[in-house]
């Protein structure tokens, strides 16, 4: 569980987990999520730290499923921020998103 400064911790974690499964891990039988991460993360970070990027997103997925509190590194925070920004850009003008 990623700790948010709010009473809606479980809801936020559920939503993030849901969108991670749909946008990053959906129908990815071979486990290669690189193409999706390349769109979300800054290019230099993705290029220089490819394996670490994959691990970070796997950890975010796992953390949003459990009930433990985790300390996020700056890398985790950047990845989560970039993912939320990606979702925000996808939403665009669609109010039902």
SULPE-V468575 format. One record per residue. RES is the residue in three letters. OMEGA is omega in radians with two decimals (none if undefined). NEAR is the number of other ideal C-beta (glycine too) atoms within 10 Angstrom. D_FIRST is the distance of its C-alpha to the first C-alpha in whole Angstrom. Layout:
RES:OMEGA:NEAR:D_FIRST ; RES:OMEGA:NEAR:D_FIRST
This chain:
UNK:3.07:17:0 ; UNK:-3.05:18:4 ; UNK:3.04:14:6 ; UNK:-3.12:13:9 ; UNK:-3.09:5:12 ; UNK:3.10:8:13 ; UNK:-3.05:7:13 ; UNK:-3.07:10:12 ; UNK:-3.08:15:8 ; UNK:3.14:12:8 ; UNK:3.14:11:10 ; UNK:3.12:15:9 ; UNK:3.11:20:6 ; UNK:-3.12:14:9 ; UNK:3.13:13:12 ; UNK:3.12:20:10 ; UNK:-3.14:18:10 ; UNK:-3.12:11:13 ; UNK:3.04:16:15 ; UNK:3.14:22:14 ; UNK:-3.11:13:15 ; UNK:-3.00:11:18 ; UNK:-3.06:16:19 ; UNK:-2.97:19:18 ; UNK:-3.08:14:19 ; UNK:3.08:10:21 ; UNK:3.14:5:24 ; UNK:-3.02:11:24 ; UNK:-3.11:5:25 ; UNK:3.06:5:26 ; UNK:-3.14:9:23 ; UNK:-3.11:10:24 ; UNK:-3.04:19:22 ; UNK:-3.12:12:24 ; UNK:-3.13:8:26 ; UNK:3.14:17:23 ; UNK:3.13:20:22 ; UNK:3.11:14:25 ; UNK:-3.00:11:25 ; UNK:-3.01:20:22 ; UNK:3.03:21:22 ; UNK:-3.04:11:25 ; UNK:-3.11:8:28 ; UNK:3.14:8:28 ; UNK:3.12:17:25 ; UNK:-3.10:18:25 ; UNK:-3.05:11:28 ; UNK:-3.04:10:28 ; UNK:-3.04:14:24 ; UNK:-3.11:14:24 ; UNK:3.13:8:23 ; UNK:3.11:13:20 ; UNK:3.12:23:19 ; UNK:3.14:17:19 ; UNK:-3.12:13:16 ; UNK:3.14:22:14 ; UNK:3.05:22:14 ; UNK:3.11:15:13 ; UNK:3.10:16:10 ; UNK:3.10:22:9 ; UNK:-3.13:15:9 ; UNK:-3.10:12:8 ; UNK:-3.14:20:5 ; UNK:3.13:22:5 ; UNK:-3.06:13:6 ; UNK:-3.10:11:5 ; UNK:3.14:8:5 ; UNK:3.08:7:5 ; UNK:-3.08:10:5 ; UNK:3.04:15:7 ; UNK:-3.13:6:10 ; UNK:3.02:16:11 ; UNK:3.08:11:14 ; UNK:3.11:7:17 ; UNK:3.09:15:17 ; UNK:-3.12:17:13 ; UNK:3.12:12:14 ; UNK:-3.14:16:17 ; UNK:3.13:23:16 ; UNK:3.11:19:13 ; UNK:-3.13:10:16 ; UNK:3.12:18:18 ; UNK:3.12:21:17 ; UNK:3.09:13:16 ; UNK:3.07:11:20 ; UNK:3.11:17:21 ; UNK:3.12:17:20 ; UNK:3.11:10:22 ; UNK:3.11:10:25 ; UNK:-3.11:11:25 ; UNK:3.14:11:25 ; UNK:-3.14:8:28 ; UNK:-3.11:5:30 ; UNK:-3.11:7:28 ; UNK:-3.12:6:27 ; UNK:-3.12:4:26 ; UNK:none:9:24
